[in-house]
Amino acid sequence: MVIMTITIIAMVNLPPVALALIVVLRLCR
């Protein structure tokens, strides 16, 4: 999935960004 790929890239680049994306995804669901 594109979201998973973006999350992985974010984790490699900036962990805080990945955490933010995960939180947003959880809030959306």
C-alpha positions as CSV (number, residue, x, y, z in Angstrom):
1,M,0.0,0.0,0.0
2,V,1.1,3.6,-0.7
3,I,0.4,4.6,2.9
4,M,2.6,1.8,4.3
5,T,5.4,2.8,1.9
6,I,5.2,6.5,2.9
7,T,5.2,5.5,6.6
8,I,8.3,3.3,6.1
9,I,10.1,6.2,4.2
10,A,9.1,8.6,7.0
11,M,10.4,6.3,9.7
12,V,13.8,6.0,7.9
13,N,14.0,9.8,7.3
14,L,12.2,11.3,10.3
15,P,10.7,9.1,13.1
16,P,8.5,12.0,14.4
17,V,6.8,12.3,11.0
18,A,6.1,8.6,11.0
19,L,4.5,8.8,14.5
20,A,2.4,11.8,13.4
21,L,1.2,9.9,10.3
22,I,0.3,6.8,12.5
23,V,-1.7,9.1,14.9
24,V,-3.5,10.8,12.0
25,L,-4.4,7.4,10.5
26,R,-5.8,6.2,13.8
27,L,-7.8,9.3,14.3
28,C,-9.3,9.0,10.8
29,R,-10.3,5.5,11.6
